[in-house]
Amino acid sequence: MSGDTQQVTRLLHAWSEGKKEAADELMPLVYDQLRKLAGRCLSSERPDHTLRATALVNEAYLRLVDADVSYRDRIHFYAVAARTLRYILVDHAKAKYRKKRGGRADRIPLDEAVMVGSESPRGLVELDDALRSLAVHDPRKAEAIELFFFGGLTYEEIGEALEISPATVHRELRLAKAWLHRELSRSA
């Protein structure tokens, strides 16, 4: 384990034990990675998207600080961060397209939706609905998709987080994408 990885894990444990100053020390160490995750989540969004990576990171960090979670390690923290980023983006898309605001529900193909973003925020909502449905049938596949697409974790990191091999991660992602494709094609 590298020095930064060990320091992040040490600070996460201190934070989980109630030492609030650990969160302040942690932020500079994880900010760049959170910024990369946010940038990845927003990379396929339309250029005039109102949510920017910095705002997304700040919102995610506030939610992570307020969460009542005991982080096991760096990978667990980034897994929770990935889920938090997903929820923020979905909430943002839902708010933007509520009927009371005159929004409309466009359908998009899986290839665009799985890339986390598109010209239509409604596609992100549909992807979220499909992921929730997948989680009912197979929670591990849904979590693998979330960690990969929203969290930007590698196969090795996903395997570590889910306690499975990278080869199993590859297989799970392939099957999950096929399942999501079928679900999103039905609703199109």
Secondary structure, DSSP 8 states (H G I E B T S, - for coil): --HHHHHHHHHHHHHHTT-THHHHHHHHHHHHHHHHHHHHHHTTS-TT-S--HHHHHHHHHHHHHHS-----SHHHHHHHHHHHHHHHHHHHHHHHT-GGGT-------HHHHHTT--S-HHHHHHHHHHHHHHHHH-HHHHHHHIIIIIT---HHHHHHHHTS-HHHHHHHHHHHHHHHHHHHHHH-
